[in-house]
Amino acid sequence: MLWWIKSGQVKEQQEIGKRLAKDTSTVVRWLQKYRTDGISGLLEIKKALLVQNGKSMML
């Protein structure tokens, strides 16, 4: 995605979404994450929070 933008292969976020089979809102969120947190922010793996019987647990 970043390479396509940098190399000028894509100009619109919609085109990135089509190429990756993702909604444009997802692409926008990824680009905002990159702008604020850089490449390390994009590579961050978040753990899901599971709520079961009123108790929260990290997966």
N, CA, C and O atoms as a CHARMM CRD file, in Angstrom:
* protein
*
  236
    1    1 MET  N      0.82500  -1.17800   0.00000 PROA 1      0.00000
    2    1 MET  CA     0.00000   0.00000   0.00000 PROA 1      0.00000
    3    1 MET  C      0.87300   1.24600   0.00000 PROA 1      0.00000
    4    1 MET  O      0.69300   2.12400  -0.84400 PROA 1      0.00000
    5    2 LEU  N      1.80900   1.33600   0.92800 PROA 2      0.00000
    6    2 LEU  CA     2.66700   2.51400   1.00000 PROA 2      0.00000
    7    2 LEU  C      3.53300   2.63400  -0.24200 PROA 2      0.00000
    8    2 LEU  O      3.77900   3.73800  -0.72600 PROA 2      0.00000
    9    3 TRP  N      3.99400   1.50600  -0.75800 PROA 3      0.00000
   10    3 TRP  CA     4.82100   1.52300  -1.96400 PROA 3      0.00000
   11    3 TRP  C      4.02600   2.02500  -3.15800 PROA 3      0.00000
   12    3 TRP  O      4.53900   2.80400  -3.96100 PROA 3      0.00000
   13    4 TRP  N      2.76200   1.58100  -3.28400 PROA 4      0.00000
   14    4 TRP  CA     1.91600   2.05100  -4.37800 PROA 4      0.00000
   15    4 TRP  C      1.74900   3.56500  -4.33200 PROA 4      0.00000
   16    4 TRP  O      1.78600   4.23500  -5.36400 PROA 4      0.00000
   17    5 ILE  N      1.56600   4.09800  -3.12400 PROA 5      0.00000
   18    5 ILE  CA     1.39100   5.53900  -2.97200 PROA 5      0.00000
   19    5 ILE  C      2.68600   6.26100  -3.33700 PROA 5      0.00000
   20    5 ILE  O      2.67800   7.20200  -4.13100 PROA 5      0.00000
   21    6 LYS  N      3.79100   5.81600  -2.75600 PROA 6      0.00000
   22    6 LYS  CA     5.08900   6.46100  -2.97000 PROA 6      0.00000
   23    6 LYS  C      5.50800   6.40900  -4.44100 PROA 6      0.00000
   24    6 LYS  O      6.07200   7.37100  -4.96200 PROA 6      0.00000
   25    7 SER  N      5.23400   5.29600  -5.10100 PROA 7      0.00000
   26    7 SER  CA     5.64700   5.14600  -6.49400 PROA 7      0.00000
   27    7 SER  C      4.67100   5.80200  -7.47800 PROA 7      0.00000
   28    7 SER  O      4.92500   5.83800  -8.68200 PROA 7      0.00000
   29    8 GLY  N      3.55900   6.31700  -6.95900 PROA 8      0.00000
   30    8 GLY  CA     2.59100   6.99600  -7.80600 PROA 8      0.00000
   31    8 GLY  C      1.65300   6.05900  -8.55400 PROA 8      0.00000
   32    8 GLY  O      0.92800   6.49500  -9.44800 PROA 8      0.00000
   33    9 GLN  N      1.66100   4.79500  -8.20300 PROA 9      0.00000
   34    9 GLN  CA     0.78800   3.83700  -8.88600 PROA 9      0.00000
   35    9 GLN  C     -0.68300   4.03800  -8.53900 PROA 9      0.00000
   36    9 GLN  O     -1.56500   3.72000  -9.33700 PROA 9      0.00000
   37   10 VAL  N     -0.94000   4.56700  -7.34800 PROA 10     0.00000
   38   10 VAL  CA    -2.32300   4.88100  -6.95400 PROA 10     0.00000
   39   10 VAL  C     -2.37000   6.31200  -6.44800 PROA 10     0.00000
   40   10 VAL  O     -1.43000   6.80300  -5.82400 PROA 10     0.00000
   41   11 LYS  N     -3.47800   6.96300  -6.73200 PROA 11     0.00000
   42   11 LYS  CA    -3.65500   8.34100  -6.30000 PROA 11     0.00000
   43   11 LYS  C     -4.81200   8.48500  -5.31800 PROA 11     0.00000
   44   11 LYS  O     -4.90000   9.47400  -4.59000 PROA 11     0.00000
   45   12 GLU  N     -5.69800   7.49100  -5.30300 PROA 12     0.00000
   46   12 GLU  CA    -6.88700   7.57700  -4.46200 PROA 12     0.00000
   47   12 GLU  C     -6.97400   6.39200  -3.50600 PROA 12     0.00000
   48   12 GLU  O     -6.56100   5.27700  -3.82200 PROA 12     0.00000
   49   13 GLN  N     -7.51600   6.66700  -2.34600 PROA 13     0.00000
   50   13 GLN  CA    -7.67500   5.63200  -1.32500 PROA 13     0.00000
   51   13 GLN  C     -8.63000   4.54500  -1.79500 PROA 13     0.00000
   52   13 GLN  O     -8.49300   3.38600  -1.40500 PROA 13     0.00000
   53   14 GLN  N     -9.58900   4.91000  -2.62600 PROA 14     0.00000
   54   14 GLN  CA   -10.53800   3.92300  -3.15500 PROA 14     0.00000
   55   14 GLN  C     -9.81500   2.87400  -3.99900 PROA 14     0.00000
   56   14 GLN  O    -10.16200   1.69400  -3.95600 PROA 14     0.00000
   57   15 GLU  N     -8.81900   3.29900  -4.76000 PROA 15     0.00000
   58   15 GLU  CA    -8.06000   2.36100  -5.59000 PROA 15     0.00000
   59   15 GLU  C     -7.27800   1.38100  -4.72300 PROA 15     0.00000
   60   15 GLU  O     -7.18900   0.19800  -5.05200 PROA 15     0.00000
   61   16 ILE  N     -6.71600   1.85900  -3.62700 PROA 16     0.00000
   62   16 ILE  CA    -6.01100   0.96700  -2.69700 PROA 16     0.00000
   63   16 ILE  C     -6.98800  -0.05200  -2.13800 PROA 16     0.00000
   64   16 ILE  O     -6.68100  -1.24200  -2.06800 PROA 16     0.00000
   65   17 GLY  N     -8.16700   0.41400  -1.74000 PROA 17     0.00000
   66   17 GLY  CA    -9.19000  -0.48100  -1.22200 PROA 17     0.00000
   67   17 GLY  C     -9.56000  -1.56400  -2.22000 PROA 17     0.00000
   68   17 GLY  O     -9.70900  -2.72900  -1.85100 PROA 17     0.00000
   69   18 LYS  N     -9.70800  -1.18600  -3.48100 PROA 18     0.00000
   70   18 LYS  CA   -10.03800  -2.17000  -4.52000 PROA 18     0.00000
   71   18 LYS  C     -8.92200  -3.19200  -4.66600 PROA 18     0.00000
   72   18 LYS  O     -9.18700  -4.39200  -4.74500 PROA 18     0.00000
   73   19 ARG  N     -7.67700  -2.73100  -4.70100 PROA 19     0.00000
   74   19 ARG  CA    -6.54300  -3.63400  -4.87800 PROA 19     0.00000
   75   19 ARG  C     -6.40300  -4.62100  -3.72100 PROA 19     0.00000
   76   19 ARG  O     -5.99000  -5.76500  -3.91300 PROA 19     0.00000
   77   20 LEU  N     -6.75100  -4.16500  -2.52400 PROA 20     0.00000
   78   20 LEU  CA    -6.60200  -5.00500  -1.33200 PROA 20     0.00000
   79   20 LEU  C     -7.91100  -5.67400  -0.90700 PROA 20     0.00000
   80   20 LEU  O     -7.94500  -6.41300   0.07700 PROA 20     0.00000
   81   21 ALA  N     -8.97600  -5.41400  -1.64700 PROA 21     0.00000
   82   21 ALA  CA   -10.30800  -5.93500  -1.31400 PROA 21     0.00000
   83   21 ALA  C    -10.72000  -5.52500   0.09900 PROA 21     0.00000
   84   21 ALA  O    -11.23400  -6.32800   0.87800 PROA 21     0.00000
   85   22 LYS  N    -10.47500  -4.23100   0.40500 PROA 22     0.00000
   86   22 LYS  CA   -10.83800  -3.67000   1.70200 PROA 22     0.00000
   87   22 LYS  C    -11.67500  -2.41600   1.47600 PROA 22     0.00000
   88   22 LYS  O    -11.54400  -1.75000   0.44900 PROA 22     0.00000
   89   23 ASP  N    -12.52800  -2.10100   2.43500 PROA 23     0.00000
   90   23 ASP  CA   -13.32700  -0.89500   2.37400 PROA 23     0.00000
   91   23 ASP  C    -12.43200   0.33300   2.48700 PROA 23     0.00000
   92   23 ASP  O    -11.39800   0.30000   3.15400 PROA 23     0.00000
   93   24 THR  N    -12.83500   1.40900   1.83400 PROA 24     0.00000
   94   24 THR  CA   -12.05200   2.64300   1.87100 PROA 24     0.00000
   95   24 THR  C    -11.85200   3.13700   3.29600 PROA 24     0.00000
   96   24 THR  O    -10.80300   3.69900   3.60900 PROA 24     0.00000
   97   25 SER  N    -12.83200   2.93900   4.15900 PROA 25     0.00000
   98   25 SER  CA   -12.69700   3.38500   5.55300 PROA 25     0.00000
   99   25 SER  C    -11.54800   2.66000   6.25500 PROA 25     0.00000
  100   25 SER  O    -10.88700   3.23500   7.11900 PROA 25     0.00000
  101   26 THR  N    -11.31200   1.41000   5.88900 PROA 26     0.00000
  102   26 THR  CA   -10.19100   0.65500   6.45400 PROA 26     0.00000
  103   26 THR  C     -8.86800   1.25700   5.98900 PROA 26     0.00000
  104   26 THR  O     -7.94000   1.42000   6.78100 PROA 26     0.00000
  105   27 VAL  N     -8.78700   1.58400   4.70800 PROA 27     0.00000
  106   27 VAL  CA    -7.57200   2.20200   4.15400 PROA 27     0.00000
  107   27 VAL  C     -7.31300   3.54000   4.83200 PROA 27     0.00000
  108   27 VAL  O     -6.17500   3.84600   5.18700 PROA 27     0.00000
  109   28 VAL  N     -8.35500   4.33300   5.01100 PROA 28     0.00000
  110   28 VAL  CA    -8.22400   5.63400   5.68500 PROA 28     0.00000
  111   28 VAL  C     -7.68800   5.43200   7.09700 PROA 28     0.00000
  112   28 VAL  O     -6.79900   6.16400   7.53200 PROA 28     0.00000
  113   29 ARG  N     -8.22000   4.45100   7.81300 PROA 29     0.00000
  114   29 ARG  CA    -7.76600   4.17700   9.18500 PROA 29     0.00000
  115   29 ARG  C     -6.29200   3.76200   9.19900 PROA 29     0.00000
  116   29 ARG  O     -5.53200   4.20900  10.05800 PROA 29     0.00000
  117   30 TRP  N     -5.88800   2.91400   8.25700 PROA 30     0.00000
  118   30 TRP  CA    -4.48700   2.48700   8.16800 PROA 30     0.00000
  119   30 TRP  C     -3.56800   3.67300   7.89000 PROA 30     0.00000
  120   30 TRP  O     -2.50700   3.80000   8.50200 PROA 30     0.00000
  121   31 LEU  N     -3.97700   4.53800   6.96800 PROA 31     0.00000
  122   31 LEU  CA    -3.13700   5.69100   6.63500 PROA 31     0.00000
  123   31 LEU  C     -3.03900   6.67200   7.80000 PROA 31     0.00000
  124   31 LEU  O     -1.97900   7.25500   8.02900 PROA 31     0.00000
  125   32 GLN  N     -4.12500   6.85800   8.53200 PROA 32     0.00000
  126   32 GLN  CA    -4.07800   7.71000   9.72800 PROA 32     0.00000
  127   32 GLN  C     -3.14600   7.10900  10.76900 PROA 32     0.00000
  128   32 GLN  O     -2.38900   7.83200  11.41600 PROA 32     0.00000
  129   33 LYS  N     -3.19600   5.80600  10.93200 PROA 33     0.00000
  130   33 LYS  CA    -2.31600   5.12100  11.88000 PROA 33     0.00000
  131   33 LYS  C     -0.86000   5.31600  11.46800 PROA 33     0.00000
  132   33 LYS  O      0.00200   5.55800  12.31300 PROA 33     0.00000
  133   34 TYR  N     -0.59100   5.21000  10.18200 PROA 34     0.00000
  134   34 TYR  CA     0.77500   5.40900   9.68200 PROA 34     0.00000
  135   34 TYR  C      1.24600   6.84000   9.93300 PROA 34     0.00000
  136   34 TYR  O      2.38700   7.05600  10.34300 PROA 34     0.00000
  137   35 ARG  N      0.37800   7.80700   9.68900 PROA 35     0.00000
  138   35 ARG  CA     0.74800   9.21500   9.89300 PROA 35     0.00000
  139   35 ARG  C      1.04300   9.52800  11.36200 PROA 35     0.00000
  140   35 ARG  O      1.94800  10.30600  11.66500 PROA 35     0.00000
  141   36 THR  N      0.28400   8.92500  12.26400 PROA 36     0.00000
  142   36 THR  CA     0.46400   9.22700  13.69000 PROA 36     0.00000
  143   36 THR  C      1.54500   8.38000  14.35800 PROA 36     0.00000
  144   36 THR  O      2.28600   8.87500  15.20700 PROA 36     0.00000
  145   37 ASP  N      1.63600   7.08800  13.97000 PROA 37     0.00000
  146   37 ASP  CA     2.52200   6.16800  14.68500 PROA 37     0.00000
  147   37 ASP  C      3.62600   5.55200  13.83200 PROA 37     0.00000
  148   37 ASP  O      4.44700   4.78300  14.33300 PROA 37     0.00000
  149   38 GLY  N      3.64600   5.89200  12.53900 PROA 38     0.00000
  150   38 GLY  CA     4.68300   5.36400  11.67000 PROA 38     0.00000
  151   38 GLY  C      4.50100   3.89000  11.36500 PROA 38     0.00000
  152   38 GLY  O      3.46100   3.29800  11.65300 PROA 38     0.00000
  153   39 ILE  N      5.52800   3.31900  10.78000 PROA 39     0.00000
  154   39 ILE  CA     5.44800   1.91600  10.36200 PROA 39     0.00000
  155   39 ILE  C      5.26700   0.98000  11.55500 PROA 39     0.00000
  156   39 ILE  O      4.60800  -0.05400  11.44200 PROA 39     0.00000
  157   40 SER  N      5.85000   1.34100  12.69400 PROA 40     0.00000
  158   40 SER  CA     5.70100   0.48500  13.88000 PROA 40     0.00000
  159   40 SER  C      4.23800   0.42400  14.33000 PROA 40     0.00000
  160   40 SER  O      3.79200  -0.60200  14.84400 PROA 40     0.00000
  161   41 GLY  N      3.50000   1.50400  14.14200 PROA 41     0.00000
  162   41 GLY  CA     2.08400   1.50900  14.48400 PROA 41     0.00000
  163   41 GLY  C      1.28300   0.57500  13.59900 PROA 41     0.00000
  164   41 GLY  O      0.35700  -0.09300  14.06000 PROA 41     0.00000
  165   42 LEU  N      1.64800   0.53100  12.31900 PROA 42     0.00000
  166   42 LEU  CA     0.95600  -0.37800  11.39900 PROA 42     0.00000
  167   42 LEU  C      1.25700  -1.84400  11.70500 PROA 42     0.00000
  168   42 LEU  O      0.41700  -2.72000  11.50000 PROA 42     0.00000
  169   43 LEU  N      2.46200  -2.09200  12.19500 PROA 43     0.00000
  170   43 LEU  CA     2.87700  -3.47100  12.46000 PROA 43     0.00000
  171   43 LEU  C      2.46000  -3.97600  13.83200 PROA 43     0.00000
  172   43 LEU  O      2.62500  -5.15800  14.13300 PROA 43     0.00000
  173   44 GLU  N      1.92100  -3.09300  14.66700 PROA 44     0.00000
  174   44 GLU  CA     1.50200  -3.45800  16.01900 PROA 44     0.00000
  175   44 GLU  C      0.37800  -4.49100  15.96800 PROA 44     0.00000
  176   44 GLU  O     -0.59000  -4.33500  15.22400 PROA 44     0.00000
  177   45 ILE  N      0.51900  -5.52600  16.75400 PROA 45     0.00000
  178   45 ILE  CA    -0.51200  -6.56000  16.84800 PROA 45     0.00000
  179   45 ILE  C     -1.28900  -6.33800  18.14000 PROA 45     0.00000
  180   45 ILE  O     -0.73800  -6.40800  19.23900 PROA 45     0.00000
  181   46 LYS  N     -2.56900  -6.07200  17.98300 PROA 46     0.00000
  182   46 LYS  CA    -3.41300  -5.84900  19.15900 PROA 46     0.00000
  183   46 LYS  C     -4.04600  -7.16600  19.57800 PROA 46     0.00000
  184   46 LYS  O     -4.37700  -8.01000  18.74500 PROA 46     0.00000
  185   47 LYS  N     -4.20300  -7.32000  20.85900 PROA 47     0.00000
  186   47 LYS  CA    -4.86700  -8.50500  21.38500 PROA 47     0.00000
  187   47 LYS  C     -6.32700  -8.17500  21.64000 PROA 47     0.00000
  188   47 LYS  O     -6.66300  -7.08500  22.10300 PROA 47     0.00000
  189   48 ALA  N     -7.17400  -9.12100  21.33600 PROA 48     0.00000
  190   48 ALA  CA    -8.61200  -8.93500  21.52500 PROA 48     0.00000
  191   48 ALA  C     -8.97000  -9.07000  22.99500 PROA 48     0.00000
  192   48 ALA  O     -8.32800  -9.81000  23.74000 PROA 48     0.00000
  193   49 LEU  N     -9.99200  -8.35200  23.39700 PROA 49     0.00000
  194   49 LEU  CA   -10.50400  -8.42700  24.75800 PROA 49     0.00000
  195   49 LEU  C    -11.75600  -9.29600  24.73800 PROA 49     0.00000
  196   49 LEU  O    -12.71700  -8.99600  24.03100 PROA 49     0.00000
  197   50 LEU  N    -11.73700 -10.35000  25.50200 PROA 50     0.00000
  198   50 LEU  CA   -12.86300 -11.26700  25.57800 PROA 50     0.00000
  199   50 LEU  C    -13.61300 -11.00300  26.87600 PROA 50     0.00000
  200   50 LEU  O    -13.02100 -11.00200  27.95500 PROA 50     0.00000
  201   51 VAL  N    -14.90400 -10.78100  26.76400 PROA 51     0.00000
  202   51 VAL  CA   -15.73900 -10.61200  27.94800 PROA 51     0.00000
  203   51 VAL  C    -16.64600 -11.83400  28.03700 PROA 51     0.00000
  204   51 VAL  O    -17.45600 -12.09500  27.14700 PROA 51     0.00000
  205   52 GLN  N    -16.49000 -12.57200  29.12600 PROA 52     0.00000
  206   52 GLN  CA   -17.26700 -13.78300  29.30300 PROA 52     0.00000
  207   52 GLN  C    -17.76900 -13.83000  30.73900 PROA 52     0.00000
  208   52 GLN  O    -16.98800 -13.71200  31.68400 PROA 52     0.00000
  209   53 ASN  N    -19.05300 -14.00000  30.89400 PROA 53     0.00000
  210   53 ASN  CA   -19.68300 -14.03700  32.22100 PROA 53     0.00000
  211   53 ASN  C    -19.33500 -12.80000  33.04700 PROA 53     0.00000
  212   53 ASN  O    -19.12900 -12.88800  34.25700 PROA 53     0.00000
  213   54 GLY  N    -19.27100 -11.64500  32.37800 PROA 54     0.00000
  214   54 GLY  CA   -19.00600 -10.39900  33.06900 PROA 54     0.00000
  215   54 GLY  C    -17.54400 -10.17200  33.42900 PROA 54     0.00000
  216   54 GLY  O    -17.22100  -9.17200  34.06900 PROA 54     0.00000
  217   55 LYS  N    -16.65600 -11.07400  33.03300 PROA 55     0.00000
  218   55 LYS  CA   -15.23500 -10.92800  33.33300 PROA 55     0.00000
  219   55 LYS  C    -14.46100 -10.66900  32.04500 PROA 55     0.00000
  220   55 LYS  O    -14.72600 -11.29500  31.01900 PROA 55     0.00000
  221   56 SER  N    -13.50600  -9.74600  32.10000 PROA 56     0.00000
  222   56 SER  CA   -12.68500  -9.41300  30.93100 PROA 56     0.00000
  223   56 SER  C    -11.39000 -10.21200  30.97200 PROA 56     0.00000
  224   56 SER  O    -10.74800 -10.34300  32.01400 PROA 56     0.00000
  225   57 MET  N    -11.02400 -10.74200  29.80600 PROA 57     0.00000
  226   57 MET  CA    -9.77300 -11.48700  29.69400 PROA 57     0.00000
  227   57 MET  C     -9.09500 -11.10200  28.38400 PROA 57     0.00000
  228   57 MET  O     -9.76900 -10.92000  27.37000 PROA 57     0.00000
  229   58 MET  N     -7.77100 -10.97700  28.39200 PROA 58     0.00000
  230   58 MET  CA    -7.03100 -10.73100  27.16600 PROA 58     0.00000
  231   58 MET  C     -6.78700 -12.05700  26.48300 PROA 58     0.00000
  232   58 MET  O     -6.47600 -13.05200  27.13700 PROA 58     0.00000
  233   59 LEU  N     -6.92500 -12.07200  25.17100 PROA 59     0.00000
  234   59 LEU  CA    -6.65100 -13.29300  24.40100 PROA 59     0.00000
  235   59 LEU  C     -5.21000 -13.30700  23.95200 PROA 59     0.00000
  236   59 LEU  O     -4.77900 -14.25200  23.29000 PROA 59     0.00000
